[in-house]
Amino acid sequence: MALSVGDQLDHKDGPYTVTAELHHGESDLYLADRPDGGPYVIKIGADETLTLAGIITANNDPKLPPYLPTFLHNLIVDGDFGVVFEYLDGFYSLADVKQHYPDGVDPRDMAWMFRRLLVVTGFAHKAEYIHGAVLPQHVMIHPEKHGLVLLDWTHAASVDETNDESLDLVTAYKDWYPPEAPTEECGTHTDVFMAANLMSWLMGGDPTTATLPTGIEREYRVFFTHCLDIDWQKRPSEAWAVLHHFNALIERLYGKRKFRPFHIPPEVAP
C-alpha cells in the first residue's frame, strides 16, 4: 500500500503521521511523527526483523547494535507488513556522500568507512548470514562521529539457504554484483566483493566493471584486486579476516591509526 503525506497509522502508543515519502520500490520508506516526537522511519512491504534478531542473538556483543538499524515495533497497514525504525539523525547514505564528492573521496577517508563496513558484515558472517545488498543507499555514515549503519537486511539470506538458491538481487544494481550472485555459488565471499566494489566506487572506480580508480596507492590496488577477483574461489570469504589484513595495510601506509575528521561540504546553490 502506498501512503501519502498526512496519512495516519494507528498504534497503541499513539498514531503515526506520515510527514515525507522517502523511497518507493520493492519496499516503501516513509518518515513519520508521533505525539511523543519523531521523526521515525516506517518501512512497508518487507520484513527484516527476524534476520536482525538472529544476527544480534548469534553474536551477543554490545559493539554490534550501533551498526544495525534500531527496530522499534511492527505495524500492519491494510494487510501489508510494516516495520518502524529509529531515524538516523545526522547520517548520510554513501549515495549522498558520492554526490558531494563526485570525483571520489580521499582513500584515507574511505579507510575508516571500509573498516566499519567489514566489522558489521563480519558480525553477519559469524551468524552465518549474507547481507547480499552492500550498496550505496544501504550504507549510512555519520561524518563527524565516524559512525556506520548497514541497512536493508531484507535481501539477506542464511548460508544454508544459499546452498539451494541464489540471492535476491536488487534489480537496479544488478551490474554491481559479482558473477556468482545469481547462482547457488553465492556466499559470504559475495559480500566481500560488494563491500570492496562499493569502496572502489566511492574513491572513483567503476562498479559495473569492478575497475579500480586510477592513481590509488599500489598497496590498495593489490588489496582490492584480490577482494574483487571474478573467481569467487580465489576471493576472501570472511569479512573479519579481510579487516585484519586491511588494518595491517593502512598501518603500513599511514602509521598508527588516528582520528581523521570527515565533513560533508554544503551544497552549492544553483
C-alpha positions as semicolon CSV with decimal commas, in nm:
position;residue;x (nm);y (nm);z (nm)
1;M;0,000;0,000;0,000
2;A;0,131;0,345;-0,093
3;L;0,094;0,610;0,176
4;S;0,070;0,985;0,136
5;V;0,187;1,274;0,349
6;G;-0,070;1,330;0,623
7;D;-0,187;0,968;0,642
8;Q;-0,218;0,831;0,995
9;L;-0,125;0,480;1,111
10;D;-0,274;0,358;1,436
11;H;-0,056;0,226;1,715
12;K;-0,127;0,161;2,082
13;D;0,131;0,422;2,188
14;G;-0,018;0,687;1,962
15;P;-0,079;0,729;1,589
16;Y;0,199;0,786;1,338
17;T;0,150;1,070;1,092
18;V;0,337;1,041;0,762
19;T;0,548;1,353;0,703
20;A;0,752;1,256;0,395
21;E;0,789;0,987;0,131
22;L;1,149;0,866;0,112
23;H;1,153;0,579;-0,137
24;H;0,922;0,363;-0,346
25;G;1,030;0,026;-0,483
26;E;1,035;-0,332;-0,363
27;S;0,951;-0,179;-0,027
28;D;0,836;0,175;0,057
29;L;1,001;0,407;0,309
30;Y;0,838;0,699;0,489
31;L;0,920;0,949;0,759
32;A;0,657;0,984;1,030
33;D;0,599;1,166;1,359
34;R;0,408;1,055;1,666
35;P;0,267;1,261;1,955
36;D;0,576;1,170;2,159
37;G;0,813;1,304;1,893
38;G;0,991;1,188;1,584
39;P;1,087;1,151;1,314
40;Y;1,066;0,775;1,274
41;V;1,126;0,564;0,963
42;I;0,844;0,332;0,853
43;K;0,917;0,056;0,605
44;I;0,619;-0,105;0,432
45;G;0,623;-0,429;0,236
46;A;0,927;-0,612;0,372
47;D;1,030;-0,772;0,699
48;E;1,388;-0,798;0,820
49;T;1,327;-0,825;1,194
50;L;1,395;-1,199;1,220
51;T;1,726;-1,158;1,039
52;L;1,833;-0,869;1,262
53;A;1,730;-1,060;1,574
54;G;1,918;-1,367;1,455
55;I;2,240;-1,174;1,397
56;I;2,219;-0,996;1,731
57;T;2,143;-1,318;1,919
58;A;2,419;-1,516;1,748
59;N;2,682;-1,255;1,835
60;N;2,561;-1,133;2,177
61;D;2,808;-0,844;2,150
62;P;2,734;-0,490;2,274
63;K;2,951;-0,348;1,995
64;L;2,706;-0,476;1,728
65;P;2,376;-0,281;1,775
66;P;2,516;0,062;1,671
67;Y;2,597;-0,090;1,331
68;L;2,235;-0,201;1,271
69;P;1,905;-0,013;1,228
70;T;1,722;0,014;1,561
71;F;1,395;-0,178;1,541
72;L;1,106;-0,036;1,747
73;H;0,797;-0,239;1,655
74;N;0,580;-0,380;1,376
75;L;0,270;-0,239;1,210
76;I;0,007;-0,386;0,981
77;V;-0,102;-0,138;0,715
78;D;-0,402;-0,260;0,514
79;G;-0,265;-0,614;0,515
80;D;0,093;-0,511;0,440
81;F;0,369;-0,572;0,692
82;G;0,532;-0,257;0,831
83;V;0,839;-0,202;1,045
84;V;0,922;0,109;1,248
85;F;1,286;0,206;1,298
86;E;1,459;0,490;1,478
87;Y;1,560;0,775;1,249
88;L;1,934;0,806;1,191
89;D;1,990;1,171;1,273
90;G;2,300;1,322;1,116
91;F;2,367;1,022;0,889
92;Y;2,420;1,025;0,512
93;S;2,399;0,736;0,271
94;L;2,707;0,665;0,063
95;A;2,496;0,766;-0,237
96;D;2,466;1,111;-0,073
97;V;2,839;1,117;0,007
98;K;2,930;1,045;-0,355
99;Q;2,707;1,333;-0,472
100;H;2,915;1,565;-0,255
101;Y;3,242;1,403;-0,367
102;P;3,176;1,320;-0,735
103;D;3,547;1,270;-0,809
104;G;3,583;1,030;-0,518
105;V;3,667;1,055;-0,150
106;D;4,023;1,054;-0,022
107;P;4,142;0,693;0,036
108;R;4,220;0,789;0,396
109;D;3,851;0,869;0,448
110;M;3,747;0,554;0,267
111;A;3,964;0,357;0,509
112;W;3,755;0,420;0,822
113;M;3,431;0,356;0,631
114;F;3,563;0,027;0,493
115;R;3,684;-0,086;0,836
116;R;3,341;-0,031;0,989
117;L;3,166;-0,194;0,696
118;L;3,385;-0,501;0,739
119;V;3,303;-0,507;1,111
120;V;2,928;-0,526;1,057
121;T;2,947;-0,772;0,767
122;G;3,182;-0,976;0,985
123;F;2,916;-0,993;1,255
124;A;2,670;-1,115;0,993
125;H;2,913;-1,376;0,863
126;K;2,975;-1,503;1,217
127;A;2,599;-1,557;1,244
128;E;2,612;-1,732;0,903
129;Y;2,418;-1,463;0,721
130;I;2,497;-1,295;0,389
131;H;2,377;-0,936;0,360
132;G;2,351;-0,964;-0,016
133;A;2,298;-0,595;-0,093
134;V;2,602;-0,392;0,017
135;L;2,509;-0,094;-0,198
136;P;2,531;0,288;-0,174
137;Q;2,183;0,353;-0,037
138;H;2,215;0,080;0,227
139;V;2,531;0,211;0,396
140;M;2,479;0,514;0,620
141;I;2,764;0,709;0,777
142;H;2,783;0,981;1,040
143;P;3,067;1,207;0,918
144;E;3,161;1,374;1,246
145;K;3,128;1,067;1,470
146;H;3,259;0,816;1,212
147;G;2,951;0,603;1,270
148;L;2,826;0,348;1,017
149;V;2,497;0,159;0,992
150;L;2,422;-0,114;0,737
151;L;2,057;-0,104;0,632
152;D;1,810;-0,319;0,438
153;W;1,853;-0,676;0,556
154;T;1,551;-0,785;0,352
155;H;1,787;-0,923;0,085
156;A;1,990;-1,116;0,341
157;A;2,000;-1,495;0,342
158;S;2,145;-1,755;0,568
159;V;2,442;-1,950;0,436
160;D;2,230;-2,267;0,446
161;E;1,962;-2,106;0,228
162;T;2,210;-2,013;-0,044
163;N;2,314;-2,376;-0,077
164;D;1,982;-2,426;-0,257
165;E;1,908;-2,090;-0,416
166;S;2,065;-1,763;-0,526
167;L;2,046;-1,422;-0,359
168;D;1,753;-1,186;-0,406
169;L;1,931;-0,922;-0,617
170;V;1,846;-0,552;-0,617
171;T;1,740;-0,515;-0,980
172;A;1,854;-0,155;-1,023
173;Y;2,208;-0,256;-0,919
174;K;2,235;-0,598;-1,082
175;D;2,556;-0,490;-1,261
176;W;2,725;-0,423;-0,926
177;Y;2,711;-0,788;-0,819
178;P;2,984;-1,047;-0,879
179;P;2,916;-1,327;-1,129
180;E;2,823;-1,588;-0,867
181;A;2,550;-1,377;-0,703
182;P;2,259;-1,507;-0,915
183;T;2,371;-1,868;-0,868
184;E;2,393;-2,121;-0,586
185;E;2,765;-2,037;-0,556
186;C;2,690;-1,709;-0,375
187;G;2,812;-1,679;-0,018
188;T;2,998;-1,459;0,228
189;H;3,258;-1,405;-0,046
190;T;2,981;-1,219;-0,234
191;D;2,957;-0,963;0,047
192;V;3,336;-0,919;0,041
193;F;3,323;-0,840;-0,330
194;M;3,032;-0,597;-0,289
195;A;3,192;-0,414;0,003
196;A;3,521;-0,374;-0,185
197;N;3,341;-0,271;-0,504
198;L;3,143;-0,012;-0,311
199;M;3,459;0,138;-0,161
200;S;3,627;0,141;-0,501
201;W;3,327;0,329;-0,642
202;L;3,340;0,573;-0,352
203;M;3,701;0,654;-0,445
204;G;3,614;0,696;-0,814
205;G;3,614;0,344;-0,961
206;D;3,358;0,186;-1,192
207;P;3,135;-0,059;-1,000
208;T;2,980;-0,217;-1,309
209;T;3,317;-0,347;-1,426
210;A;3,481;-0,364;-1,081
211;T;3,750;-0,129;-1,215
212;L;3,960;0,047;-0,953
213;P;4,014;0,424;-0,966
214;T;4,333;0,547;-1,126
215;G;4,602;0,691;-0,907
216;I;4,540;0,493;-0,587
217;E;4,839;0,352;-0,400
218;R;4,986;0,027;-0,527
219;E;4,913;-0,141;-0,192
220;Y;4,543;-0,055;-0,225
221;R;4,538;-0,175;-0,584
222;V;4,681;-0,515;-0,489
223;F;4,449;-0,550;-0,190
224;F;4,127;-0,455;-0,370
225;T;4,213;-0,658;-0,678
226;H;4,222;-0,966;-0,455
227;C;3,884;-0,881;-0,299
228;L;3,736;-0,818;-0,645
229;D;3,858;-1,138;-0,808
230;I;3,593;-1,257;-1,051
231;D;3,659;-1,615;-0,942
232;W;3,489;-1,639;-0,603
233;Q;3,707;-1,936;-0,505
234;K;4,016;-1,710;-0,517
235;R;3,846;-1,430;-0,322
236;P;3,846;-1,385;0,059
237;S;3,527;-1,509;0,221
238;E;3,543;-1,383;0,580
239;A;3,496;-1,010;0,642
240;W;3,689;-1,010;0,968
241;A;3,986;-1,178;0,804
242;V;3,976;-0,905;0,537
243;L;3,961;-0,646;0,815
244;H;4,268;-0,794;0,982
245;H;4,472;-0,761;0,662
246;F;4,328;-0,417;0,583
247;N;4,429;-0,289;0,927
248;A;4,785;-0,402;0,862
249;L;4,781;-0,234;0,519
250;I;4,666;0,108;0,641
251;E;4,917;0,100;0,927
252;R;5,194;0,041;0,673
253;L;5,064;0,329;0,460
254;Y;4,970;0,584;0,725
255;G;5,124;0,470;1,052
256;K;4,935;0,431;1,377
257;R;4,563;0,498;1,332
258;K;4,433;0,835;1,445
259;F;4,102;1,014;1,405
260;R;4,072;1,193;1,071
261;P;3,783;1,444;1,055
262;F;3,543;1,397;0,766
263;H;3,292;1,657;0,653
264;I;3,007;1,671;0,404
265;P;3,052;2,000;0,219
266;P;2,746;2,225;0,193
267;E;2,551;2,203;-0,129
268;V;2,620;2,483;-0,374
269;A;2,309;2,676;-0,469
270;P;2,229;2,654;-0,841
